[in-house]
């Protein structure tokens, strides 16, 4: 009986591993094809009989991308917006999560439910109202408009995730720090913040990817100020009326993916524990 149970567990583990490998291959295949297309010569990308394994790699597509006017400026604009959103959403979400967890006040549960409801509203449905709001604020054609909008959209989920992580920290730690004479701000900065750092890593990945890959708001709010356009807007250069430059599109997509991978590798040590902490209560 014991051998049968062990055998069943081994079979279940092998099936789970096989499913994980197949899922990883399915997820990684578009990335593989994107890199492959970026390295192919122009004549082979749209070939009727594509050869994925044997071809002559070239960097011509990457050269065309880097020769786009103000490509470096677009890159820096995207980086500024993404990092600003990560910093603002992380700081405000951390403070809000501590307040929602450690303090008792009316409508606290209602506020948490509203955070979840805010994630259910389609972004496309709010684009036109947000355009008029940004216009009335005089923030059109500025990076501030993109930072403000992405901050508003990433904050609710960040607060919800960090709330679960803060709730997992025992109250006795803060009480001991208070007995030692620590102020509220010292407790936040020296005790709670390091313990919540894994949760901040998880939310920062979400905030960075959301702001970095944005095309809708960049297209809507940056109308005439080309110096404030972001990196996804550079892809429009390769969409031409007669024929799209798929090599340039794929090369630009690869270059856009690299900063996301670097940021992910930077925080990946804390990411898994951060996601685990988000479900604790």
N, C-alpha and C positions, 0 to 999 in steps of 0.2 A: 504493500500500500504506500509506504514511504517512497519507494523507488518510482512508483507511478506519479506521485505528486511532484517529485523532483523533475521527472521527465516532462510532465505537462508544463511546469514552470520554464524549463529550458526551451521548449517549443514556443511558448508564448513570448519569451524573450527574443528568440531568433526571428519570429514573425514581426515583432515590434521593431527590431533593428533593420529588417529588410524593408519594412514600410517607411522607416525614417530615411534610409538610403534612397529609396525611390522618390520620396518627397523632396529630398535635397537635390536630386538630379533634375527633377521637373522645375524646381525653383531656379536652379543655377543655369539651366539651358538658355533662357533669354539673355543672360549676361554673357555667356559664352558666345552666342551668336552675334551679340552686339560688338564684342571685342574682335571677333573674327571678321565681321563686315567692315570694321574700321581699319583693319590691316590689309584688306583686299584691294587690288587695283580697281579702278572705276569700271572696267569692262567685265569684271567677274562678279560684281555684287548682284546684278540683275540677270545673271546667266540662267538660261532655261534648264541647265543641268549643273547646279552648284556642286562644287567639290569641297566639302568642309575640312578635309584633312590635308590635301596636297595643293598648295598654291604658293605664289611668290609674295611674301609679305612686303608691304611698303608703308612708309609714313607720310605719303602724299596728302592723305585726308587730314591728318593732324596738322600738317603745314598750312593747309588752306584755312583750318579753324584758327590757328594762331595768327594768321595774317588778316583776320577780320578787324576792321577799325574799332578801336576802343575795347577790344576783348578783355584786356587786363583791367580796364575800369569796370566792365560788367562783372568780372570775377570779384573784384574788391567790393562792389556794391552788394552782391549776394552774400559775401562773407560778413560784411558789416551788419546787414539785416538779420542773418541767421544767428550770429553771436549775440547781438543785442536782444533778440527774442529769447534766446536761451538764458541769458543773464537775468533779464527782467522777470520772465515767467518763473524761473527757479527761485529767485529771491521772494517774490510776492507769494508764490504758491507755498513756500516753506513757512512764511509768517502766517498765512491764512490757515494752513493745516495745523499749526501749533495752536492757533486761536480756536479753531473748531474742535480740537481734541481736548485741550486742557481747560477751556472755559465753558461754563454753562450759561446759555442765554436763550431767549425766546426765538422760535422759528429757526433753530439751528438745523434740525432735520429737514425742514422745508428748503433751506438754503442748499443743503447737500443734494436734494432731489432736483433742484433747479440746475445744479451743475451738470447732472446727468442729462436732463432734458435739453440743455444747451448743445450737447454733443449730437443730438438727434436731428437738429435742424439742418437741412442741406445748405451747404455754403453757397451754391448757385442761387438759391432763393433770396439770399441776403445781399447779393452783390450790388444790385441797383440801390437799395436803401443805404448801403454803406457808401456808395459813390456820392450820393447827395450829402451824407453826413460829413464825409471827408472834404467835399467841396465847400460846405458851410464853414468848416474849420480852417479853410485856406491851406490845406495840406496836400492838394493835388500836385503831382509831379515832384514829390519829395520822398526820400527814403523813410521819413518819419511816418508817412501814411501806411507803408507796408509793415513797419515795426509795430505800429499801434494795432492794426487789424490782426496780424498773426499773434500778437500778445493776447488779444482778447479771445481768440479761438483756441489757443493752446492752454490758457490758464485753467479752465474748469477741469479738464482731465488731469492736469498736473496737481491741482489741489486734491482731487479725489484720490489719486495714487499716493501722494505724500501723507494724506490723513491716515491711511491704513498703516503706513510705516511709522509715523509718530505714535500712533496708538499702541504699537508693539513695544515701545520703550517704557519700562516701569516708572511709575510716579516716584518711587522711593529714591531714584537717582537724583531727581530734581530737589526733593526734600532734603536729601543729605547735602547737596550743594548750597541750599539756602541756609542750613544750619552752620555751614562753614563760612557764611558771610558773602556768598556770591550773589550778585544782582541778577535781575531778570535778563538783561542783555548779555551778561557773562554766561549765564546758563544757556541762552540761545546760541551764542557763538562758540563756546568751548565744550559744551556737552551735547546738546541736541543736534547741532549742525554736523559734527563728525559722525554721529550715529545715523543720521538721515542721509548721509552722502550717497550710499548705494541707491536710495530712492531718487535722489536728485540726478544721478547718472541715467537712470531709466527714463525719467521725464525729459532730460536734456536731449536724448537721442530723438525722441518724438518731436520735440520743439525744433530741433535743428533740421530734421528731414522735412518737416512741414514748411518751414520758411525757405529752405534752400531750393526745394523743387517747385515752388509756387510759380505758376504762369498766369493764372486767372486774375489775381489782384494786381500783379505787375503790369499786365496788359490793360487793366481797367483804370488804375490810378496814375500810372506814368504815361501820359498822353503825348506830350510834346518835348519834355526834357530828356533828350537822348542820353545825356551824361548821367542820369540817375536810373537808367534801365539796368535790369539784373541779367544774370547769365542765361536763364531760360529764353529770354528775348533774343539772344544771339542765334538761337536755332532757326529763327524766322529767315535769316539770311540765306539758308540753304534750301528753303522751300520756294521754288521758282515756278512761274506760270507754265513754262514749256516742259521742264523735267526737273524733278527734285534731285538734289545732290545727296544721295543716301550715304555715301562715304563720309561726307562732312557731317551729316546728322549723327551718324553712329560715332564718329570720332569726338564730336562735341559732347555726346552723351557719356562717353567713357571719361572724358575730362571732368564732367560734372559729377560723376560717380566717385572719383578718387577722393575728394575732400570728405564725403560722407563716410567712406571706408576708413579714412584716417581718424576721423572723429569717433567712429564706432570702436576702433582699436584702442583709442585713448581711454575710453570709459568702459570697455567690455569687461574688465575685471570686476567692476561693481554692478554691471548690468543685471546679471542673473539674480543676485541677491536682492537687487532693487525691485525686480519684477515679483519676486517671491514675497517681499515685504508689503507690496501693494495690495495683496489679498488678505493680509492679516487684519484682525479687528480687535 
